[in-house]
Amino acid sequence: MNFNLGFSQVDTEINFISSDSIENYIKVKNLSFENQDIYVLKNLESFKTYSQGYLKSPVIFVFNADGEYVDLINNVNAEKKLSKFKRINNKTSEEYPGLNFWKERISHFESGDLLKDTPVEYTFILNWGLLFGDIENIEMIDHWYKVLLRQKANGKNIKIVLLNVDLQKSWNLSPKMEKWVLNNVNNQI
């Protein structure tokens, strides 16, 4: 099993985290994240699949009402696109898979429930993680999240998913498998 981690050098060694670790990090960093919007990768297989090009941060993957991938928002174009949804690229693209691909691989960080279908105009998936080790990235994600929350409060019919892409203790791997995964992941950073 190989991992293709698409992020640059991180400041600390990557480790497995728990839902308590996530909540503590949010509290310590004073982030505005709401628990109902926080999801994680469902299992090790999901992490492996996700590591094949979707472990990017800070980015937002955007899906239309039909669950089709339509845009990738990054720090260059975020303010314009998040403040005026008319600037979001609504032309479907095969650059990234549709929302169904994602729904099968992510679950709520506390309950373990999979992402449910809800009729919305857009679904925004914001990648973040302790593994990125960069406070500027997490602050940017927090800012974007606040912008999207304002849009939602102003009547926009959207779904926001804060996807934590760290290794999860909830995967219940054997100690031997955890050690093997940590060795593989940490050797790539």
N, C-alpha and C positions, 0 to 999 in steps of 0.2 A: 504494500500500500504506500503510494507516494503522495506527498503533499506539495502543491505548487503554490507556495505562499507569495502573493503578489504585493507585498508591502516591503518597505525599506527597513533598515535596521531599527530595532526597538531598544529602549533604554534598559529594560529588565528582561529577565528570563521569563518566558511564557509558562504559565501553569494552569491547572484546572481551577475553575471558580464555581461558586454556588450562587443560588438566588440571593442568599444573605450577602455575599460579596458584592453582587450587583447593587443591591439596595444600599449597602454601606458606601460604596463608591459614589453613588448618586447623591447621597446625603453629604458626604465629606466635600465633594466638588460643588455642592449647592446647585445641582442641575434641576431643571424644571420638568424632567421626565415623569409622566404619569404611568403608574403600574399597569393599567389596562393596555397600554401601547407597547410594552416591552416584550419582545420575543427573543428566542435563542435558537440556535441550530439544534434540531431534534435529536441527532445522534452522531456518532463518529462517521458513519457513511455520508451523512449530510455535510459534515465538515469537509470530508474528502472531496465531495462533489463541489461544494462551495469554493474550495481552495483552487479550483481550476479556472479562476478568473473573476470571481465575484467578491473576493475579500479586499475591496477597495474602500478607503475612507479618507477624507470625508466626501461621500457621494450620496445621491438620492436616485434610486431607480423609480421611474414613474410608469404606471400602468393605467390604461383607459378603463372605461366602464365595462368593456368586454374582457378585461384581464390581459390585454395585449400590451407588450412592452412598447412604449412610445418615446421615452426620453431618459437621458442620464444627466442629472444636474450636478455640477461641481462648483468649487469656489469661484470660478471665473464668471459663471452665468447665474448663480443662485438668486441673488437679490432681485434681478429683473424677472426671472421666471416665477419665483414664489410670490412676488407681490402682484403680478398680473398673469393669471393663468393663461391668458390669450397668447403668451409667448412660449408656452410649453409646446414642444413639437408633438402634434397629434397624428403624425404619419407613422403607422406601425412599422416596426423594424424587426428584423431577425437577428440583430446584433446580440441580444440577450433573450433568454427564453421568457415565455409569458408567466403570468401570475400563478397558474396552476403548478408549474415547476417549483415555485417558491413555497406554495402552501403545503406541499407534501414534505418539505424539509425543515420547516420552522414550527416552533410551538411556544406557547406562552411561558414565560420564565418561571412562574410560580405554579400554575395549574397543570401545565403540560398539554393544554388543549391546542389543537392545530388552528391555524388562522382560518376563520370562517368566511364564507361568501357573504358579502353585504352589498346591496345595491348602492354604489357610489359613483361619482363622476370620475374620480381619480383615486388610486392607491399609491401612496408614497412610502417607499422602504428606505429608511435612513440607516446605513451601516455605521456601527460604532463598536468599540471594544477597548478593554483595558490593555489588550495585547499591542495596540498601536503605540502606547506609551507617550503620546504627544498631547499635552493639555490644549494646545491650540486647535487641534482637530476636534476634540470633544467639545470645546467651547463653540466651535463653528456649528457642530451638529445641534447643540443646545439652542443656539441662535436660530437656526433654520427651523427647528421644532417649534419654537415660540412663534415664528412667522406663520407656520402652518396652523398652529392652534388659533391664532388671530383670524386667519382665513375661515377656519371652521366656525368660530364664534360669530363671524359675520355672515354665516349662512351657507358657506360652500359645503357641498356634500362630498366629503373626502374621508379616506381612511389613512391613518398615520401608523406606521409600524417602525418602532425603534428596534432594529435587529442587532443584538449583541452577537458578535461572531467569535467570541472566545471559546476555548475548550470548556466543557461543562461537566461538573461532578455528577449531574443528574443522568449522565449516560451510563452510569454504574458499570464501568469497565473494571476488569480484574486489575489488581496492583501491577501485575506483569505487563498487561496491555497498556495501562496508563504510563508506565515507565518507558515502554517502547515508543508510544506516541510522543511523549515529551522529548525524548532523545531525537526523534525524527524532526519534530517541529523546531526545536531550539537549535538544531544543527543547520537549519536553513536560514536563520536570521543573522 
